[in-house]
Amino acid sequence: MPRARLLALLPALLLVLVGCGSAGADTEPTTGASGVSVSTDTATKPEITVPDTDPPDELVVETVVEGDGAPVSDGDLLVVDYVGVLWDGGDEFDSSWEREGPSTFPIGTGGVIDGWDQGLVGQTVGSRVLLVVPPDLGYGEQGSGDIPGGATLVFAVDIRDAFNPTAVEGGTAATDLPPGLPTVEGEPGTEPTITLGDAPAPTEPEAYVLVSGEGDALPADEALVVAAVATSYDTGEEVLSTWGAAPEVIPPDSLPGLADAVAGQNAGTRVLLLLPAGPEGGQAVALVLDVLGTVPSGR
């Protein structure tokens, strides 16, 4: 499930918030050693056929279609489409294809079931991966929702993208910034450090592009994938950081000035937002966002 830790924490600091891989060319299904058959067109919802046999006792990982993107690492934010069916009977219990867009979640950090953490790390972006997950690596004997206790689960997962803030390189630093801004140190791909200096806290939202990225263009109608650091004007101390964890997904209009700042920019852009305290309290903050890319909000 997608996380919203950044948006969940920021209202406690300030009260000014407003409210991928290539498709497989071969469409013939493939059957691996597990006996499960999976269709191979990654542009369409997978079709899964489960054999009428006893399920395996161990995790099964089979690459149905191998993508040509970067390998997935622990701590990445994954963007995936998937279908999950029960080994017993083949009934579908979950599918991202029935929702507005792909799902996002951190991988390799305990944010999803163990079968996913173990099976998807090391796969490449663009791949379709079959996972056969035994109960001890899934939802155990207690089950969850439509998943009965003790169920073996079968997933076909399409890895659309993977984001890690340390993968950002290069960019063009701004040369026309006004005087009196907080000092932001650190190269793209590393956690920035914010020093506020003597400037007073902002009374209106301000947004500045510190580094223009060199990645893909950022579509205006998609959610942003960001790594964030915030420092409080009240204390001069860091009050929020996503570094050391997976990046976050936020709408561009979720923070004042962000949408305008990233308009026409590319992935890898670093933005400084100066956000005042809200009329009912909260803290004024300096927030640095590294925009790693975007996630489609619909199909």
C-alpha positions, 0 to 999 in steps of 0.5 A, a space after each residue: 500500500 502507498 505511504 503518505 508519511 511526509 503529508 501525514 507529518 507536515 500538518 503538525 509542523 505547519 498549517 498552510 497545506 492545501 488540502 515505465 518499462 517496456 511492454 512484452 512483445 510476446 503475448 503468449 503465456 509462459 509456464 515456469 517450474 512452479 506450474 503457474 502460467 502467466 501471460 507476458 504482455 506487460 501492458 495488459 493485466 496479467 492472466 494467471 492460471 494455477 495448477 491443480 497440485 499442492 502448493 510449494 512450501 518455499 518462496 518461488 520467484 520466476 522472471 516471466 519477462 525480464 526488464 532492461 531497467 535498473 535493478 531494485 535495491 533495498 529501500 527503493 520506492 517501487 512503482 508496480 502493477 500486480 494481480 494476486 490470486 489464491 493458489 487454492 482455486 485461483 480466485 483473485 483477491 487483489 489487483 492494482 489494475 482495478 484502481 486508478 493507477 499503479 501502487 507504490 511502496 518501499 521495498 526491502 524494509 518490512 513495509 510489505 509482506 516478506 515474500 515481496 521483500 525477498 522476491 522483488 529486490 534484485 529484479 529489474 525495472 520493466 520486469 514481470 515477476 511471478 511470486 508464489 508466496 507460502 503462508 509464513 511469508 504472506 499473511 500466516 495462519 490469520 489471513 487478511 481480508 479476502 485472504 484466508 488463513 494458511 493461504 499460499 498466494 500467487 502474484 504477477 508483479 509488473 515493476 514499472 519504476 524504482 526510485 532511490 534518492 542516492 541515484 540522482 547525479 548532476 544538475 545545474 545549480 541556480 545562479 540567480 537566487 536572492 540574498 538572505 535565503 537559508 544555506 543548503 549544502 550537499 550535492 544531488 544524490 546526498 542528503 541536504 543540510 539546511 542552515 537558516 542563518 539570520 533571516 526571519 521566518 517567512 510570512 508568505 510561502 516562497 519557492 526556489 529551484 536550487 538545482 535543475 535536474 537532468 532526468 526525464 521531464 516532470 509531467 504536470 498531471 502526475 504525483 511527485 516522488 520526493 526525498 525531503 528534509 525540513 528545518 524549523 525556524 523556531 528551533 533551527 533543528 531538523 524536524 523531518 527527513 525521509 533520507 534513510 528511508 524510501 522516498 514519498 509520493 505527494 501531489 504537486 499542489 500539496 505544498 504551496 509553490 511546489 507545482 509552479 516551481 517544478 513546472 517545466 523541470 526534470 527529474 533530479 530537480 532540488 527545490 527549496 520551499 519556505 513555508 510560514 506557520 499557519 494562522 492557527 499555529 504550527 511551525 514555519 519551516 524551510 523544506 528541501 525536496 529532491 524531486 526524483 520523478 513522477 508516478 502516474 495518477 491514472 491509466 
